[in-house]
């Protein structure tokens, strides 16, 4: 059965997979996980843009039909805008993994794994 690993356990597991002290492969694996988070965030921003564009064109006509329509369109747009703010404030806050260094390479990898898990 699979279980969630703590960052320390994940680093040990990654060293087991990639062969111990090959830090280039270890940093590459962490970099790929940040790239995946970035790609997902960009996709969500694209979907939010589509929602806002469609609402901008046809929203006023739908909102004019009755009061409930106006309420639900306003609620939906507020939700989309709140989502965009959460994405920009979270996963899209870029910090290069090579721009930050701890006392050792292992500690640097651990901090990057913790930062990845917080996104």
C-alpha positions as CSV (number, residue, x, y, z in Angstrom):
1,X,0.0,0.0,0.0
2,X,1.3,3.5,-0.9
3,X,1.7,6.2,1.8
4,X,2.5,9.9,1.7
5,X,6.1,10.5,2.4
6,X,7.6,13.4,4.5
7,X,10.1,15.5,2.6
8,X,13.0,13.8,4.4
9,X,11.6,10.4,3.4
10,X,11.0,11.6,-0.1
11,X,14.6,12.7,-0.5
12,X,15.9,9.4,0.8
13,X,13.5,7.6,-1.7
14,X,14.7,9.9,-4.6
15,X,18.3,9.1,-3.7
16,X,17.4,5.4,-3.8
17,X,15.8,5.8,-7.2
18,X,18.4,8.1,-8.8
19,X,21.5,6.4,-7.3
20,X,22.6,8.3,-4.2
21,X,24.6,11.4,-4.8
22,X,23.7,12.3,-8.4
23,X,22.5,15.8,-7.4
24,X,21.9,16.8,-11.0
25,X,19.2,14.2,-11.4
26,X,17.8,15.0,-8.0
27,X,17.5,18.7,-8.7
28,X,16.1,17.8,-12.2
29,X,13.3,15.7,-10.6
30,X,12.4,18.6,-8.2
31,X,12.5,21.1,-11.1
32,X,10.1,18.9,-13.1
33,X,7.6,18.9,-10.3
34,X,7.7,22.7,-10.1
35,X,7.3,22.8,-13.9
36,X,4.2,20.6,-13.6
37,X,2.7,23.0,-11.0
38,X,3.5,25.9,-13.2
39,X,1.8,24.3,-16.2
40,X,-1.3,23.5,-14.3
41,X,-1.6,27.0,-12.9
42,X,-1.2,28.4,-16.5
43,X,-4.0,26.1,-17.7
44,X,-6.3,27.3,-14.9
45,X,-5.5,30.9,-15.8
46,X,-6.5,30.2,-19.4
47,X,-9.8,28.7,-18.3
48,X,-10.5,31.7,-16.1
49,X,-9.7,34.0,-19.1
50,X,-12.2,32.1,-21.2
51,X,-14.9,32.4,-18.5
52,X,-14.3,36.1,-18.1
53,X,-14.3,36.6,-21.9
54,X,-17.6,34.7,-22.4
55,X,-19.2,36.6,-19.5
56,X,-18.0,39.9,-20.9
57,X,-19.7,39.2,-24.3
58,X,-22.9,37.4,-23.3
59,X,-23.2,38.2,-19.5
60,X,-25.0,41.5,-19.8
61,X,-27.8,40.0,-21.9
62,X,-28.2,37.0,-19.6
63,X,-28.1,39.2,-16.5
64,X,-30.8,41.4,-17.9
65,X,-33.3,38.5,-18.1
66,X,-34.1,38.5,-14.4
67,X,-32.7,39.2,-10.9
68,X,-31.5,35.6,-10.2
69,X,-29.5,35.5,-13.4
70,X,-27.8,38.7,-12.4
71,X,-27.0,37.3,-9.0
72,X,-25.6,34.1,-10.3
73,X,-23.5,35.7,-12.9
74,X,-22.0,38.1,-10.3
75,X,-21.4,35.2,-8.0
76,X,-19.7,33.1,-10.7
77,X,-17.5,36.0,-11.8
78,X,-16.5,36.7,-8.2
79,X,-15.6,33.0,-7.8
80,X,-13.5,33.1,-11.0
81,X,-11.7,36.3,-9.9
82,X,-11.0,34.9,-6.4
83,X,-9.5,31.8,-8.1
84,X,-7.3,33.9,-10.3
85,X,-6.0,35.7,-7.2
86,X,-5.3,32.4,-5.4
87,X,-3.4,31.1,-8.4
88,X,-1.3,34.2,-8.8
89,X,-0.6,34.4,-5.1
90,X,0.3,30.7,-4.8
91,X,1.7,28.5,-7.6
92,X,2.7,31.4,-9.9
93,X,4.9,33.1,-7.4
94,X,8.2,32.0,-9.0
95,X,11.4,31.5,-7.1
96,X,14.2,29.7,-8.9
97,X,15.4,26.6,-7.2
98,X,19.0,27.5,-7.9
99,X,18.6,31.0,-6.4
100,X,18.2,29.6,-2.8
101,X,20.8,27.5,-1.0
102,X,20.8,26.0,2.5
103,X,23.9,24.8,4.3
104,X,24.1,21.6,2.3
105,X,22.7,20.2,-1.0
106,X,20.5,17.8,0.9
107,X,19.0,20.6,3.0
108,X,18.5,22.7,-0.1
109,X,16.6,19.8,-1.8
110,X,14.6,19.3,1.4
111,X,13.6,23.0,1.5
112,X,12.6,22.8,-2.2
113,X,10.5,19.8,-1.5
114,X,8.8,21.6,1.4
115,X,8.2,24.6,-0.8
116,X,6.7,22.4,-3.6
117,X,4.4,20.7,-1.1
118,X,3.1,24.1,0.1
119,X,2.0,25.0,-3.4
